[in-house]
Amino acid sequence: MKEDLDNVLDERLTQLFAGDKEAEESLTQHPDDLPQLEPLLRLAREIKALPCPEPHPRALRATQTRVREAAILKKEEARRGGLFPGWLAGQRVSLAFTQVLAVIIAVGLIGFGTVAASADSLPHNPLYPVKRTTERVQLLLTFSPGGKAQLHLSFAERRLNEIMGLMSCCQSLDDAILRSMLEETDLAIKMICTLPMPEAEPLLNKAIELTAHQHTCLSQMKGEVSSEEWCILDEAIAACRCNEQMLEGEYELLNGSK
Amino acid sequence: MPKKSDTLTLVERAKRYEHQALAKLCELYYRDVYSYIYYRVSNVQDAEDLTNDVFLKMVEAIRSCRSRGEKSFLAWLFRIANNSVVDHHRRQAVRNHLPLDERYLPAHVGPEVPVEIRLTQERLQQAILKLTGEQQQVIILRFIEGLSNAETAQILGKSEGAIKSLQHRGLASLRRILKGEGGDSL
């Protein structure tokens, strides 16, 4: 009997909320053979009419900022975990130093001239790997978060220049370089968000300028790419816009806490 | 503009910790989660803090999410939200520094709502808070979030029959609570 009542109430509720005229009439005019359900149906209608709470846009923006920061940290954590799984984890430091040492020796052998010449190389150039390796060494030899943030920003800028260089000489969009630019930007943002205000401010300004510049340059390329590349580019533009908004929010937050 | 129908793709991207995808998921589902939590804590500040926690937990757990679309992703978020609310009440019970009525101040109803209706709504909100945790969840998910019995059953890990029974008992308890407070208008 109780189960029947549960089912009948549920049926009536479904009818009531579906805008069924008959259910509405039976509720308001003639409580029928199950009078004990009538007040419950009325009550359900009152609950349904409760106002939907409107979250403050500021709360949503703050949550989005924290979600982005958490995502950047998790991504880096996952990447580190992937590079040094399990038993290798303890040898991280020595591996890093071996890499540095190897590169220093290589640079010494190849010569600083080659390193300097590689600075403007594009991805299809034979000197390009030297450029990327030099960047890794620079990062390994920089210990302060502010310095690292500065480097990530300049690497992100270089990737943007490479994308534009490839576009003007080969009319092609390099997806890997585009991803690398976004990753460098993410890493810079993550570092900047950990810095205290006096140190963070110039970097934050630089990051805002960079993301705005990325946004503009990529938007200008839209007319030059194929339809497949268009989607990739569109997504990257959205990411730049997102970063720009987040950084502006972060700037307001930091200035508010000054 | 992101759409809820893009959920599956966004979740896949979010599993690679693409922050744009995670921020979009946050944008799409913030309101649902906030409203669910708001009606369980009835306090704007707590609701904002707990909603924030839910989305940070989403980032932590996204790789274990087995969502097959919009509804199952929302169900997954509501389960995280329920755990956060339960933890919150546990902490509140330990502190227990203020009587219930003083702690909960509804703040989302605009001044344009007539005072009489506003008072009725506030009384109803207070009464919902006095239900058992499961009854609260069923009443909020079914009538405020507008979920079906099947979706509610999935979130609570119960059968549809159990949900119908909880719905019946929840409404009956709510009526008793309101009657006990002289709530004839409802």
Interface residues (C-beta under 8 A of the other chain):
Chain A: K2 E3 L5 D6 N7 L9 D10 L13 F17 P39 L40 R42 L43 A44 E46 I47 K48 L50 P51 C52 P53 E54 P55 H56 A59 L60 A62 T63 Q64 R66 V67 R68 A70 A71 I72 K74 K75 A78 D186 E235 A238 A239 C242 M246
Chain B: A14 R16 Y17 E18 H19 Q20 L22 A23 C26 E27 Y30 R31 Y34 S35 Y38 Y39 V44 A47 E48 T51 N52 F55 L56 M58 V59 E60 H108 V109 V113 T120 Q121 L124 Q125 I128 I139 R142 F143 I144 G146 N149 G161 K164 S165 Q167 H168 L171 A172 L174 R175 L178 L186
